[in-house]
Amino acid sequence: MKLNVGGIDKTLRIIAGVVLIGLTVTDVIGVWGWIGIVPLATGLISWCPLYPLAGFSTRRAENK
């Protein structure tokens, strides 16, 4: 599994996930807010399963 989520993308995913889950827990939005688990998880593990399918990455290339 090659890491493909980096920098700002990672931060935004984590924030969006936490906000959605928080709004769900406080009963501001419905149960669909649990979908926030997806961006939170992909941000924390720095890997998005859709990026390889699209040939996309927001992570900087590593110097070898």
N, C-alpha and C positions, 0 to 999 in steps of 0.2 A: 504494500500500500504506500504509494508515493504521496507525500503531503502536498496539497494544492491550494490551501486557504492561508492567506497571509495578511499581515498588517491591518489596515483599516477594515478589510472584509471580515476578518476574524473578530475584531472589536464590535463591529456593527451587528454581527450574528449573535454574539453573546448578549449584547444589550437588548436586541429585539426579542430574543428568547426569554430573558429574565422578565422583561416588561410584559410580554404576553402571558407568561405563567403567573406573574404577580397579579395581573388584572383578572385572571381566571380564579385564582385563590380568593381574592377579595370580592368575588361575585359581581364584578363590573361588567364583564363580558361572559358569554356562555362557554360551554365545554369545548367549543372549537378552539379556544385559546390554548389548549394543551398542545396544539401543533407547535407551540413555542419550544417544545422539547427538541424538535428537529434542528432549528438554527442554533440552539444552545449547544447541542451535542456536536454538530459539525464545526462550530467555532472552537469548542474545547479540544477536539481531537485534530483540528486543522486539516480535515479531509472531507470533501464533498463528493458523494458518489456520482453526481450529475456532471461535474467538471470534466472528468476523463472522457465521457461520452461526447462532450462538445469540443474536446481538445483544448480546454481552457484552464488557466491557472492564475491565481492572483498572488502567488508566492514568488518571491524573487529567485532567480536562478542562483544556485550555489556555486561558488568558485571551487574548481577542482584542482 
